[in-house]
Amino acid sequence: MCVAVNMKTSVDKDQIDLLRCGSVVSSFAGAFGSALRETRLTAMLGYLIALEPERFCKIFTFRGRPLSVSLETQHESDRSDIIVDTTEGRGVIEAKVTTADPFRQSLKYPAKWRVLLTEYAASGNQKRLHAVKYLRWRALEEPLRQLARSPDNRVRFVSRDLLSYLGEHAMIKTNESVQIYAREINNEVTLALFLKAQMYGCNYEKGSRMAKALYFAPHFAQKIARNHPGVQAGVSYIAGIEGVEVVAKWKDLLQAVREVRGKQWLNGHMKFLQPLHLGWDWRDTKRTFLFLSTPRLVFNPPVPKDKLQKGSGFLGKRFFSFDNLFEAWGC
């Protein structure tokens, strides 16, 4: 282990940098290593749950009065991450820092309720499983920010440090972790879905980093631009990603839209969704849908495709930063 301390010369700063292997450590958890570790996350989360049990039981929908919290409990074939016992039963929290689905693993541990903390995008059927709750790490961001203002010094410190650690590894949204997901839009249906319904849908891809993206930028194909005078070929619009849902059936999509946008919105925008029902094959196919904020015209003229990748074929590169796009725009 190589840890060093760098003295600051500024008189205005009364703290000094902690370096680990030459890199500045910005969180207490980071002092133990730069890699993202599930055990570090669950240890910090378990400690917070023990300090604020009722708040977290409400978040995880564990019923009853909390009695105890256990970390890395040994079972017959494996160890669970976090166990919370209440007067009405036991809840298990299984955490993954990847897009892996921890559902099967959670079944190894006897529990009344199961919470799965993961970047995996659960399907509609999985979200309806009894006593099973899928949560992304970003779902803890607002509760942690509230706890970061707690009068309890222990709660305040650990909450802030956990937020910092999650931010370092892009597990939650931060000002520094801007990432843009880009895809080709080359037909009337997906164009209307984006511009009029503020949504985008595509085939589900296992292991995709899409769920971590903060913004969506469509590349409009030339044939779309020819048929729509107000649309130009290239990347011109950007929209914030407000939600990501994975669906397996048409009825799952409708349910997801009701949950995210509401029944009234669904009724008013059904004309933009109905072509998906008629034109897409919904047999044994999972799809991912992005729910977006109002698209903003950012680049005029648009960023041409050949400035983002080699060649002008189908858009193969899908993740960009704003710097990437602005640099390509200025070429």
N, C-alpha and C positions, 0 to 999 in steps of 0.2 A: 504494500500500500504506500502511495506517495502523496502525502499531504503537506502543503507548505502555506505559510502565511506571508502576505505581501503588505508591508507598511505603507500607509497613505501619507503623503506630505502635506495635504491640504489641512489647514487649521479648522476648516468648517466641518470636517467629518471626523467623528469620534469613534468610528469603527474601521476595521481593516478587512481586506478581502481574504477569504479562505479559499485556497486553491487545492484541488485534488487532481493530481497528474497534470498540472499545468492549466486546468480549466477552473474558472470561478464557480464556487458552489453558492447557489442562491436559495437553498432551502436546507433545513435540518436533515430531512430524509436524503437529500442529495449528498450529504457528507459521507454516507455509507456506500456510495457508488453512483455513477452516472446513469447506469442502466435502469430502465423502468421495471420494477419488481412487484409482482402481485402481493408477495408477503409483506412488503413495506406498506403498501396501500391498505391492505386489510388490517395490519397491526394498528395503524393510525386511525382507521375508521372504527375498529373495535374499541379503541380507547375512548373515542368520542361518543360512541354509543353508550358505553358504561357511564360517562359523565352526563349525557343527555338522553337517557333511555326512552322517556315518554315521547320526545320529539321524533326520534328515529323509528319507534314502533308505529307511530302514526304514518310516517313516510312509507314504511314497508308494509303497512296494514297488518301488523301483528296485534292480535286482540289480547286483552287482559292487562294486568299490572306486571311490568317487567321485574324479573327476579334476579337474573344473572346473564353475563356475557362471557362466552368462551372462545378463545382463539386456537386454531389448529388442533381441534379435538381429534384424537386417534380413534378410528373405527376399525372394523374388521379388515377392510381392504384398502383404506385410504384415510386421509385427514381432511376434515371439512375446514373451510376458511373461518367463518364466524357462526356461532350458534347463540341465539337469544332465547332464553326460557322465560315464559310468562305464566301467570296463574291459569291461563287457558290453553297452554300448549307450547310447542317448540317451533321456532323459526330458524331456518338455515339460510345463510347468505353465501353464495358461491360467486367468486369474482374472477373475471378474465380481463386482461388488458388488450386482447386481440378481438377479432371478429368471430372467435370460436363460440359455439353454443354449449353452455355448461349444464344444460338440462339433464342429460343422461347421467352425468357425474353427480348431480345433486340428488338423484334418486338412490344413490348408495347410502345416504344418511337418513335415518328415521326422523321425520319432521312433519308437522301439521301444515306449515307454510314454507314456501321456497321463494327466495328473491335471487334473481340472476343478474348480476352487475356485469355488463359486457357491451362491447361495441357491435355485437351481432344484431342485425335488424330482424326482429321476430316477425313471423307471418301473422295474419289475422287469426288463424286457428290456434297458433301458439299463445297469442295474447288472451285467448278465451279459455285456456286451461285452468281448471279449478285450483285455487290456492297457489298459483304460480304467477309471479310478477317479474316481467323483464324490465330492467332499467338500464339506461346508458349512464356513464359516469357524469355526463353533463347535467343529468337530472339532479345531482347533488350540489351543483354549483350554487344555486340560490340559497338553499338551507345552510351551506357552509359560509356563505357571505353574511348571513344573518348571525350565525354563531361567532363569526369573526369580530362581532361587536358586543359579545357577551361580557358581563361584568366579572365572570370567572376567568382569571388569568390563564388557567390550564386550557379551558375550552377555546379561548381567544387565540392562544399561541398555536395549538394543534390545528385549528380550523384554517388559520392563515397559512400555516406551513403546508397543509394538505392541498389547499388551493394553489399555492405556488408550485408544488411538485406536479400536480395535475396539469397546470399551465405549461410547465417546462416541456412536458411530453405530449402537448397538444391533445390532452384528454378532455379539456374543456376549452371554451372559446376565450381567447385573449386577444388583445390588440395586436400582438406580435405574430399570432398564428394564422394570419390570413391565408386562405387556400381556396382556389377557385377550381370547381369541377366543370369541365367543358365537354359538350357532346354535339354531334351533328344533328341539325334539324333540316330534313330534306323533303317533307311532305306537308300537305295542307292540314292534316289532323293534328300533328304534333306542334305545328306553328300556332294554330288556334288555341291549343291546350296551353301553350306557354303565354301567349300575348293576352288571351281573354280569360283563361281560368287560373293563370299563375301556377301551373303545374308542369311537371315533366315526368314521363314514364319510359322505362326501358327494361329489358330482360335482367333478371337478378344475376349478379356475379358474385360468387362466393369469394370472400377475402378482399373485396374491393374497399378502398379507402374513402369511398364516397360519403359514408356516414360522418367522417371527420371534416368534410368540406364545409366552409361557411357561406360560399357563394356559388351560384350557377351561371355559366356564360355559354349560351348556345352559339354555334357557328351555323349561320344560314347558308344553305347551299345555293349555287348559282341558279338552278332551275326554280327555286322558290322566289328568288329576287326577280326573275323574269316575269313571273305571274303576279307579283305584288309590287306596284310602283313605290310604295313607302318602305319597302324592305330591301336592304342592300346585302350583297354577299359578303360574308366575313363575320367577325365577332364585333358586335356593336352594343348589345344589351347585357346588363348584369343584374341579377336578382339575388337577394339574400335567401338562404335556405332556412326555412322556419321549422321544417319537420321532414322526416324520412320514414316511409312506411313500406313494408314488404307484404304483398298480397299474392294469393295463389288462385283465387277465383274472382269472377266479376262481382259477386255479392260481397266479397271481402273488401274490394275497392270501394264500393258504395258505403260500407260500414266505416271504413277508414276516413272517408271524406266527411261523413256525418260527425264523427268524433272530432276531427280537426277543424272543420269549417262550419258545421252545423247543418241541420236538416233544411232550413230555409235557403241557405247558400247552395246546397246540392240541387234543390228543385229549380233554382234560378239559373244554374249552369249545366244542367243535365244535357243540353244540346251540344256541349263541347266534349262531354264524356261518352255519350251514346255511340259515336263513331268508333270508339275503342272496343265497345261491346260487339259491334257488328263486324269490324274489320280485323280484329286480333284473335288469334287462336288461344282460347283460355283453357285448353286441355293439358293438364300436367305441366304447367309452366308458371314459375314464380316470377313476379315482376316487382321492381322497385319504383316507387313514386316519390318525387320531391314535391313538397309544398313550399311555395315561394312567396316572397314579398313582391310588391309592385316592381316590374322590370324597369330599369332606368337606362336611358340612352347615354352611354359613357364615351363610346368611341365613334366619332364622326369626322372623317370617313372611317369605316370599319377596319379592324385589324385583319389583313389578308392571311389566309391559311398558310401560304408558303413562307410567311415570316415566323410562324410558330413551329413548323416542322419541315423536314426535307421533303420536297415534292408537294404536289397539289392534290394528292389522292384523298381518300377518306380520312377524316381527322383521327389520327391514332393516339396522339398525346392527349391526356385527359386532365392533368393537374397542372395548374399554373399559379403563380403569385401575381399580384398587381404589377410588380416590377417587371415580370416577364412580358405582360401584355403591353404596358406602356413603352417598354424598350422596343418591342416589335412594331408598335404603332408609330414610333418615331423614326424607324429605319427609312 
